Amino acid sequence: MQFIKIYTVKNMPATVSVRLDDEMIKDIELLKEESQVDRSELVRRLLDRALKQAKIEKAIELLRKHKISIGKASELAEMTLYEMIELCRTHDIHIGYSPGDLKKDLDRFPIK
């Protein structure tokens, strides 16, 4: 097991130390070579991607349980409303907003 230390950089207020097993270190090193960035930058990018995915998964979970609206889900997932509607369609989540509803809304507010 090895440690990765991520040090504070401008606009990054915290330092995080993480214990990673040898297999993860090996994978990180391989990705580092392929992406041609340093290890800290790669870990930041991977963590950023994982956090974005976690937000999307949480939004989907709350939508399935009818705990939040489609608008709130799009905010939580940091997506546009249109992206969230499409995501719901691909995950077979009924949101009570049909293509006909969208057409009516678009007709009421024409794009100039």
C-alpha positions in Angstrom: 0.0 0.0 0.0 1.3 3.4 -0.9 0.3 7.0 -0.1 -0.6 9.7 -2.6 -0.4 13.2 -1.3 -2.2 16.0 -3.1 -0.9 19.4 -2.1 -2.7 22.7 -2.0 -2.6 24.6 -5.3 -4.0 28.0 -6.1 -7.8 27.8 -5.9 -7.6 24.4 -4.2 -8.0 25.0 -0.4 -7.3 21.5 0.9 -4.6 18.8 0.9 -5.8 15.2 0.8 -3.8 12.1 1.6 -5.2 8.8 0.4 -4.1 5.2 0.9 -4.2 3.2 -2.3 -3.4 -0.4 -2.9 -0.6 -1.4 -5.3 -3.0 -2.2 -8.1 -4.6 1.2 -8.0 -1.1 2.8 -8.0 -0.2 0.7 -11.0 -3.4 1.8 -12.8 -2.8 5.4 -12.0 0.8 5.2 -13.3 -0.4 3.6 -16.6 -3.0 6.3 -17.0 -0.5 9.0 -16.1 1.8 7.9 -18.9 -1.0 7.8 -21.4 -2.4 11.2 -20.5 0.9 12.9 -20.1 0.0 14.7 -16.9 1.5 14.4 -13.4 0.0 12.0 -10.9 -1.7 14.7 -8.8 -3.4 16.2 -11.9 -4.6 12.8 -13.0 -6.0 12.0 -9.6 -7.8 15.4 -9.5 -9.3 14.6 -12.9 -10.4 11.1 -11.9 -11.9 12.4 -8.7 -13.7 15.2 -10.5 -15.2 12.7 -13.0 -16.2 10.4 -10.1 -17.9 13.3 -8.2 -19.8 14.4 -11.3 -21.0 10.8 -11.8 -22.0 10.5 -8.2 -24.1 13.6 -8.5 -25.9 12.2 -11.5 -26.5 8.9 -9.8 -27.9 10.7 -6.7 -30.2 12.8 -8.9 -31.5 9.7 -10.7 -32.1 7.9 -7.4 -34.1 10.8 -6.0 -36.1 11.2 -9.2 -37.0 7.5 -9.2 -38.2 7.9 -5.6 -40.1 11.1 -6.6 -38.3 13.0 -3.9 -37.2 15.9 -6.2 -38.4 17.5 -9.4 -36.8 17.2 -12.8 -35.5 20.8 -12.4 -34.0 20.1 -9.0 -32.4 16.9 -10.4 -30.8 18.9 -13.2 -29.4 21.4 -10.7 -28.1 18.6 -8.5 -26.5 16.8 -11.4 -25.2 20.1 -12.8 -26.9 19.4 -16.2 -29.2 21.4 -18.3 -32.9 20.5 -18.1 -32.8 19.1 -21.6 -29.8 16.9 -20.7 -31.7 15.6 -17.6 -34.8 14.9 -19.6 -32.7 12.9 -22.1 -31.0 11.1 -19.2 -34.3 10.2 -17.7 -35.5 8.8 -21.1 -32.4 6.6 -21.4 -32.9 5.3 -17.9 -36.6 4.8 -18.4 -37.6 7.2 -15.6 -41.1 8.7 -16.1 -41.0 12.3 -15.1 -44.5 13.3 -16.1 -43.1 15.6 -18.8 -43.9 14.3 -22.2 -42.5 15.4 -25.6 -45.9 17.0 -26.1 -45.4 19.1 -23.0 -42.0 20.1 -24.2 -43.5 21.2 -27.6 -46.1 23.3 -25.8 -43.5 25.0 -23.7 -41.3 25.7 -26.7 -44.3 27.1 -28.6 -45.1 29.4 -25.7 -41.5 30.7 -25.6 -40.3 30.8 -29.1 -36.6 31.2 -29.7 -35.8 34.3 -31.7 
